[in-house]
Amino acid sequence: MFDQLEWQAAWLLAEKAPPKKTPTLREVIRRIAMLGGFLARKGDGEPGVKTLWQGFARVESFVRGVEKMRENYAI
């Protein structure tokens, strides 16, 4: 569902080290939702569409920026 750069970006934007092995889809979705304002408290349930959309917009902007840097500066 998400490529490696996308799920790693979700962790980097949260200022956390990406996990060594690929996380589950649920973990990635919750991390992205947290970037959109989801608090992930014990009784909160699952994230909604709005927090997912806002979080994914941040991830996509970050990924596009990294890709442009790689194109222009060969990093």
C-alpha positions in Angstrom: 0.0 0.0 0.0 2.8 2.4 0.9 6.3 2.4 -0.6 9.3 2.4 1.7 10.0 6.1 1.3 6.4 7.0 2.3 6.3 5.0 5.5 9.8 6.1 6.5 8.8 9.7 5.9 5.9 9.3 8.3 8.4 8.4 11.1 10.9 11.0 10.1 8.2 13.8 10.2 7.3 12.6 13.7 11.0 13.0 14.6 11.3 9.3 15.4 13.7 6.8 13.9 12.1 4.5 11.3 11.8 0.9 12.4 14.3 -1.6 11.1 11.6 -3.9 9.6 8.6 -2.8 7.6 5.7 -1.9 10.0 2.2 -3.2 9.7 -0.3 -1.3 7.6 -2.2 -0.4 10.8 1.0 1.1 12.3 1.7 3.2 9.2 -1.9 4.5 9.0 -2.0 5.5 12.6 1.4 7.2 12.3 0.2 9.2 9.3 -3.1 10.0 11.1 -1.0 11.3 14.0 0.7 13.8 11.6 -2.8 15.0 10.8 -3.9 15.6 14.4 -5.0 12.1 15.5 -4.0 11.8 19.2 -4.1 7.9 19.4 -5.3 7.8 23.0 -6.5 4.6 24.5 -10.2 5.3 23.9 -10.0 7.2 20.6 -10.7 4.3 18.3 -9.4 4.4 14.8 -8.5 7.6 12.9 -10.9 9.3 10.6 -10.7 10.4 7.0 -9.8 14.0 7.8 -6.8 13.2 10.0 -5.6 10.7 7.5 -6.0 13.1 4.6 -4.1 15.9 6.5 -1.3 13.5 7.6 -0.9 12.0 4.1 -0.7 15.5 2.6 2.3 16.2 4.9 3.9 12.9 4.0 3.4 13.4 0.3 4.9 16.9 0.4 7.9 15.6 2.3 8.4 12.7 -0.2 8.2 15.0 -3.2 10.8 17.3 -1.6 13.2 14.4 -1.0 12.7 13.1 -4.5 13.5 16.6 -5.9 16.6 16.9 -3.7 17.8 13.5 -5.0 17.2 14.6 -8.6 18.9 18.0 -8.3 21.7 17.2 -5.8 22.2 13.4 -6.3 21.8 12.6 -2.6 
